[in-house]
Amino acid sequence: MFDGRDPLYVQIADQIRADVLSGALKEHEQVMSTTQYATTFRINPATAAKAFTELVDEGVLYKQRGIGMFVAPGAREQLLTEKRAAFFAKVVDPVAAQAKVLGIPVEDVIEHLRNGGPR
């Protein structure tokens, strides 16, 4: 499952973020414990703990002492807001800049998007 170039804890955190975004994990739903992650994916529990700490610091998860980690209220909306901002910064803004350089009116770009892109 985890075979990317990023450190394992980053991949774990990204997978949990993706599960929250997709709705696979809902607000107040408990996530696997560090021990469960370690056993299931045969990793060091400290690696999973590092991912969870990152997600708690971001406000995606919260901890209930002695019970476990849970998806924070508003986590999905928070992640959507962050992803949308990144989408505009990484995708839309460069497209708009390139269209300007090429003399393509913004209306043409919008029409192209409305029509579903290339055919």
N, CA, C and O of each residue as an XYZ file, in Angstrom:
476
protein
N       0.828     -1.202      0.000
C       0.000      0.000      0.000
C       0.863      1.253      0.000
O       0.583      2.201     -0.734
N       1.901      1.263      0.810
C       2.764      2.428      0.921
C       4.061      2.136      0.178
O       4.931      1.424      0.678
N       4.175      2.696     -1.017
C       5.366      2.430     -1.809
C       5.878      3.653     -2.564
O       6.675      3.522     -3.493
N       5.429      4.827     -2.173
C       5.857      6.049     -2.836
C       7.243      6.478     -2.398
O       7.901      5.809     -1.601
N       7.665      7.598     -2.929
C       8.986      8.139     -2.607
C       8.999      8.925     -1.308
O      10.047      9.092     -0.684
N       7.829      9.407     -0.904
C       7.754     10.187      0.332
C       8.003      9.275      1.530
O       7.793      8.065      1.453
N       8.453      9.868      2.643
C       8.614      9.064      3.862
C       7.293      8.374      4.210
O       6.214      8.877      3.895
N       7.393      7.241      4.851
C       6.222      6.428      5.175
C       5.190      7.191      5.994
O       3.989      7.059      5.755
N       5.646      7.990      6.960
C       4.689      8.730      7.794
C       3.901      9.737      6.956
O       2.728      9.990      7.232
N       4.539     10.312      5.934
C       3.851     11.253      5.041
C       2.799     10.505      4.220
O       1.692     11.005      4.021
N       3.146      9.311      3.747
C       2.197      8.510      2.975
C       0.990      8.103      3.823
O      -0.142      8.094      3.339
N       1.240      7.771      5.081
C       0.141      7.415      5.989
C      -0.768      8.623      6.196
O      -1.990      8.511      6.099
N      -0.175      9.768      6.478
C      -0.960     10.987      6.689
C      -1.749     11.342      5.429
O      -2.915     11.728      5.510
N      -1.109     11.210      4.264
C      -1.805     11.504      3.002
C      -2.980     10.562      2.772
O      -4.027     10.981      2.279
N      -2.809      9.287      3.129
C      -3.896      8.323      2.960
C      -5.066      8.660      3.875
O      -6.223      8.563      3.467
N      -4.771      9.052      5.097
C      -5.849      9.430      6.023
C      -6.545     10.694      5.513
O      -7.772     10.784      5.553
N      -5.769     11.666      5.034
C      -6.378     12.878      4.455
C      -7.300     12.505      3.294
O      -8.418     13.011      3.197
N      -6.824     11.617      2.414
C      -7.630     11.187      1.264
C      -8.908     10.497      1.725
O      -9.969     10.696      1.134
N      -8.814      9.689      2.773
C     -10.002      9.004      3.299
C     -10.994     10.001      3.895
O     -12.205      9.810      3.783
N     -10.496     11.049      4.519
C     -11.379     12.088      5.062
C     -12.030     12.853      3.907
O     -13.233     13.113      3.931
N     -11.234     13.212      2.901
C     -11.767     13.945      1.746
C     -12.833     13.139      1.005
O     -13.852     13.689      0.589
N     -12.600     11.850      0.842
C     -13.538     11.008      0.084
C     -14.791     10.669      0.881
O     -15.791     10.219      0.321
N     -14.729     10.886      2.186
C     -15.862     10.533      3.040
C     -15.756      9.129      3.606
O     -16.645      8.689      4.335
N     -14.680      8.414      3.282
C     -14.482      7.080      3.847
C     -14.320      7.164      5.366
O     -14.711      6.252      6.094
N     -13.739      8.271      5.831
C     -13.657      8.559      7.265
C     -14.497      9.801      7.536
O     -14.302     10.843      6.910
N     -15.412      9.683      8.453
C     -16.330     10.787      8.773
C     -15.945     11.453     10.093
O     -15.171     10.906     10.879
N     -16.498     12.638     10.319
C     -16.249     13.361     11.566
C     -16.531     12.468     12.765
O     -17.516     11.730     12.793
N     -15.658     12.550     13.741
C     -15.748     11.806     14.996
C     -15.574     10.295     14.829
O     -15.748      9.549     15.792
N     -15.233      9.836     13.626
C     -14.992      8.407     13.422
C     -13.580      8.072     13.875
O     -12.638      8.823     13.619
N     -13.446      6.947     14.544
C     -12.142      6.536     15.045
C     -11.300      5.979     13.902
O     -11.799      5.265     13.032
N     -10.007      6.321     13.922
C      -9.058      5.773     12.953
C      -8.270      4.654     13.634
O      -8.257      4.539     14.859
N      -7.622      3.842     12.819
C      -6.806      2.756     13.379
C      -5.774      3.315     14.343
O      -5.272      4.423     14.153
N      -5.466      2.563     15.353
C      -4.441      2.970     16.310
C      -3.055      2.780     15.704
O      -2.894      2.130     14.671
N      -2.064      3.359     16.367
C      -0.687      3.183     15.895
C      -0.305      1.705     15.923
O       0.410      1.229     15.041
N      -0.770      0.996     16.916
C      -0.485     -0.446     17.008
C      -1.148     -1.193     15.857
O      -0.544     -2.087     15.264
N      -2.388     -0.829     15.541
C      -3.074     -1.474     14.419
C      -2.350     -1.194     13.103
O      -2.182     -2.091     12.277
N      -1.922      0.062     12.912
C      -1.157      0.397     11.704
C       0.121     -0.421     11.637
O       0.459     -0.984     10.595
N       0.829     -0.481     12.760
C       2.096     -1.209     12.801
C       1.897     -2.686     12.461
O       2.680     -3.267     11.710
N       0.857     -3.281     13.012
C       0.581     -4.690     12.767
C       0.097     -4.928     11.342
O       0.575     -5.832     10.657
N      -0.853     -4.113     10.902
C      -1.446     -4.288      9.571
C      -0.426     -4.086      8.456
O      -0.364     -4.871      7.509
N       0.376     -3.025      8.577
C       1.294     -2.674      7.485
C       2.747     -3.032      7.777
O       3.645     -2.716      6.997
N       2.967     -3.696      8.913
C       4.302     -4.138      9.310
C       5.312     -2.987      9.289
O       6.346     -3.025      8.621
N       4.943     -1.965     10.061
C       5.799     -0.783     10.190
C       6.060     -0.522     11.667
O       5.421     -1.112     12.538
N       6.984      0.349     11.928
C       7.297      0.764     13.287
C       6.134      1.619     13.816
O       5.693      2.536     13.123
N       5.634      1.341     15.012
C       4.541      2.156     15.566
C       4.890      3.648     15.648
O       4.004      4.497     15.546
N       6.164      3.964     15.830
C       6.571      5.375     15.894
C       6.322      6.090     14.565
O       6.071      7.295     14.539
N       6.392      5.345     13.471
C       6.128      5.931     12.147
C       4.673      6.357     12.042
O       4.374      7.469     11.605
N       3.770      5.473     12.443
C       2.342      5.812     12.432
C       2.062      6.953     13.404
O       1.279      7.854     13.105
N       2.706      6.909     14.567
C       2.505      7.968     15.564
C       2.924      9.326     15.015
O       2.280     10.337     15.296
N       4.000      9.352     14.234
C       4.457     10.611     13.640
C       3.415     11.151     12.657
O       3.168     12.356     12.610
N       2.807     10.259     11.877
C       1.742     10.682     10.950
C       0.554     11.240     11.721
O       0.000     12.275     11.350
N       0.162     10.555     12.795
C      -0.971     11.006     13.596
C      -0.688     12.346     14.253
O      -1.565     13.208     14.318
N       0.532     12.521     14.739
C       0.909     13.797     15.365
C       0.775     14.933     14.357
O       0.274     16.008     14.686
N       1.224     14.691     13.136
C       1.109     15.705     12.077
C      -0.352     16.055     11.827
O      -0.699     17.228     11.690
N      -1.205     15.044     11.767
C      -2.623     15.274     11.499
C      -3.324     15.955     12.669
O      -4.241     16.750     12.461
N      -2.909     15.656     13.883
C      -3.461     16.352     15.051
C      -3.044     17.815     15.014
O      -3.857     18.706     15.261
N      -1.764     18.062     14.702
C      -1.264     19.439     14.620
C      -2.006     20.244     13.555
O      -2.198     21.450     13.709
N      -2.423     19.584     12.479
C      -3.159     20.250     11.395
C      -4.641     20.422     11.717
O      -5.339     21.177     11.041
N      -5.119     19.728     12.740
C      -6.537     19.801     13.074
C      -7.403     18.810     12.318
O      -8.627     18.941     12.307
N      -6.784     17.816     11.683
C      -7.536     16.799     10.948
C      -8.009     15.704     11.900
O      -9.105     15.170     11.733
N      -7.194     15.369     12.890
C      -7.547     14.374     13.890
C      -7.521     15.002     15.278
O      -6.887     16.036     15.489
N      -8.204     14.378     16.210
C      -8.079     14.746     17.615
C      -7.939     13.465     18.417
O      -8.373     12.393     17.995
N      -7.327     13.600     19.573
C      -7.064     12.437     20.417
C      -7.968     12.458     21.629
O      -8.141     13.491     22.276
N      -8.542     11.309     21.929
C      -9.264     11.127     23.187
C      -8.413     10.191     24.020
O      -8.274      9.005     23.719
N      -7.856     10.746     25.056
C      -6.910     10.005     25.888
C      -7.473      8.654     26.329
O      -8.576      8.563     26.867
N      -6.690      7.624     26.086
C      -7.071      6.286     26.481
C      -8.045      5.605     25.536
O      -8.343      4.423     25.709
N      -8.545      6.322     24.545
C      -9.523      5.750     23.618
C      -8.945      5.639     22.212
O      -9.038      4.586     21.582
N      -8.341      6.737     21.713
C      -7.755      6.699     20.375
C      -7.862      8.011     19.637
O      -8.153      9.055     20.221
N      -7.621      7.939     18.344
C      -7.653      9.097     17.449
C      -8.953      9.087     16.655
O      -9.460      8.038     16.257
N      -9.473     10.288     16.439
C     -10.741     10.451     15.738
C     -10.628     11.591     14.735
O      -9.794     12.485     14.879
N     -11.484     11.544     13.713
C     -11.527     12.613     12.716
C     -12.156     13.841     13.363
O     -13.230     13.764     13.960
N     -11.481     14.953     13.238
C     -11.930     16.195     13.862
C     -13.152     16.769     13.146
O     -13.305     16.598     11.937
N     -14.019     17.448     13.892
C     -15.139     18.143     13.260
C     -14.606     19.182     12.283
O     -13.674     19.921     12.601
N     -15.196     19.236     11.101
C     -14.777     20.210     10.088
C     -13.516     19.830      9.330
O     -13.032     20.609      8.509
N     -12.975     18.642      9.592
C     -11.723     18.234      8.939
C     -11.873     18.163      7.422
O     -10.986     18.604      6.690
N     -12.982     17.614      6.948
C     -13.185     17.490      5.500
C     -13.235     18.865      4.840
O     -12.594     19.092      3.813
N     -13.994     19.776      5.432
C     -14.084     21.131      4.863
C     -12.725     21.823      4.884
O     -12.361     22.514      3.933
N     -11.985     21.639      5.958
C     -10.650     22.223      6.058
C      -9.752     21.691      4.945
O      -9.057     22.457      4.278
N      -9.773     20.378      4.752
C      -8.952     19.776      3.704
C      -9.397     20.211      2.312
O      -8.563     20.456      1.440
N     -10.709     20.308      2.103
C     -11.213     20.787      0.809
C     -10.747     22.209      0.532
O     -10.334     22.521     -0.585
N     -10.811     23.061      1.530
C     -10.362     24.447      1.370
C      -8.882     24.489      0.995
O      -8.483     25.233      0.098
N      -8.072     23.687      1.685
C      -6.639     23.647      1.396
C      -6.368     23.103     -0.004
O      -5.536     23.645     -0.731
N      -7.067     22.033     -0.383
C      -6.874     21.424     -1.707
C      -7.307     22.364     -2.819
O      -6.652     22.445     -3.858
N      -8.409     23.076     -2.603
C      -8.878     24.029     -3.618
C      -7.870     25.153     -3.804
O      -7.570     25.540     -4.934
N      -7.349     25.677     -2.709
C      -6.342     26.740     -2.798
C      -5.107     26.240     -3.540
O      -4.557     26.950     -4.382
N      -4.671     25.025     -3.231
C      -3.507     24.446     -3.910
C      -3.795     24.224     -5.388
O      -2.920     24.430     -6.229
N      -5.014     23.805     -5.712
C      -5.399     23.597     -7.106
C      -5.282     24.893     -7.899
O      -4.721     24.908     -8.994
N      -5.807     25.968     -7.352
C      -5.728     27.246     -8.062
C      -4.284     27.706     -8.197
O      -3.882     28.190     -9.255
N      -3.500     27.559     -7.128
C      -2.106     28.009     -7.160
C      -1.253     27.170     -8.112
O      -0.412     27.712     -8.830
N      -1.464     25.866     -8.122
C      -0.604     24.979     -8.905
C      -1.100     24.712    -10.316
O      -0.300     24.424    -11.207
N      -2.421     24.803    -10.535
C      -2.982     24.442    -11.832
C      -3.571     25.649    -12.559
O      -3.143     25.974    -13.666
N      -4.527     26.300    -11.955
C      -5.267     27.358    -12.640
C      -4.399     28.592    -12.897
O      -4.392     29.124    -14.007
N      -3.672     29.047    -11.883
C      -2.852     30.244    -12.065
C      -1.824     30.086    -13.185
O      -1.686     30.998    -13.999
N      -1.092     28.962    -13.263
C      -0.169     28.796    -14.385
C      -0.881     28.733    -15.746
O      -0.359     29.236    -16.741
N      -2.062     28.120    -15.788
C      -2.824     28.075    -17.038
C      -3.223     29.489    -17.451
O      -3.098     29.860    -18.618
N      -3.699     30.267    -16.499
C      -4.106     31.644    -16.796
C      -2.917     32.463    -17.285
O      -3.040     33.241    -18.231
N      -1.779     32.287    -16.644
C      -0.576     33.016    -17.060
C      -0.155     32.612    -18.466
O       0.198     33.471    -19.274
N      -0.187     31.330    -18.766
C       0.199     30.852    -20.096
C      -0.790     31.331    -21.156
O      -0.391     31.711    -22.256
N      -2.073     31.312    -20.824
C      -3.094     31.796    -21.759
C      -2.853     33.265    -22.079
O      -2.999     33.686    -23.226
N      -2.488     34.039    -21.073
C      -2.209     35.455    -21.283
C      -1.029     35.638    -22.231
O      -1.080     36.452    -23.154
N       0.039     34.868    -21.992
C       1.228     34.947    -22.847
C       0.876     34.595    -24.287
O       1.389     35.212    -25.220
N       0.002     33.603    -24.475
C      -0.373     33.146    -25.808
C      -1.483     33.984    -26.436
O      -1.855     33.767    -27.590
N      -2.006     34.932    -25.679
C      -3.070     35.784    -26.201
C      -4.415     35.086    -26.285
O      -5.266     35.470    -27.088
N      -4.614     34.072    -25.470
C      -5.886     33.353    -25.453
C      -6.813     34.053    -24.466
O      -6.501     34.150    -23.280
N      -7.953     34.540    -24.954
C      -8.885     35.201    -24.040
C      -9.365     34.236    -22.956
O      -9.581     33.053    -23.220
N      -9.528     34.743    -21.748
C      -9.968     33.924    -20.622
C     -11.313     33.254    -20.925
O     -11.587     32.151    -20.452
N     -12.139     33.929    -21.711
C     -13.437     33.355    -22.083
C     -13.254     32.067    -22.877
O     -14.031     31.125    -22.723
N     -12.215     32.025    -23.736
C     -11.946     30.810    -24.514
C     -11.512     29.661    -23.593
O     -11.900     28.510    -23.794
N     -10.715     29.991    -22.597
C     -10.277     28.971    -21.641
C     -11.492     28.429    -20.877
O     -11.641     27.218    -20.715
N     -12.343     29.323    -20.419
C     -13.541     28.918    -19.683
C     -14.445     28.065    -20.570
O     -14.964     27.044    -20.118
N     -14.638     28.465    -21.816
C     -15.480     27.702    -22.737
C     -14.898     26.305    -22.971
O     -15.627     25.315    -23.027
N     -13.590     26.249    -23.104
C     -12.915     24.965    -23.290
C     -13.161     24.044    -22.083
O     -13.418     22.851    -22.246
N     -13.082     24.602    -20.898
C     -13.331     23.823    -19.682
C     -14.786     23.387    -19.595
O     -15.079     22.255    -19.212
N     -15.687     24.278    -19.947
C     -17.117     23.949    -19.899
C     -17.463     22.810    -20.858
O     -18.343     21.995    -20.582
N     -16.763     22.770    -21.972
C     -17.033     21.735    -22.973
C     -16.313     20.430    -22.676
O     -16.364     19.491    -23.472
N     -15.648     20.371    -21.544
C     -15.008     19.121    -21.138
C     -13.596     18.938    -21.650
O     -13.084     17.818    -21.632
N     -12.958     19.981    -22.099
C     -11.575     19.867    -22.539
C     -11.453     19.305    -23.934
O     -12.385     19.402    -24.732
N     -10.299     18.711    -24.237
C     -10.070     18.205    -25.614
C     -11.007     17.049    -25.956
O     -11.446     16.299    -25.084
N     -11.287     16.933    -27.201
C     -12.207     15.871    -27.680
C     -11.470     14.907    -28.552
O     -12.060     13.949    -29.051
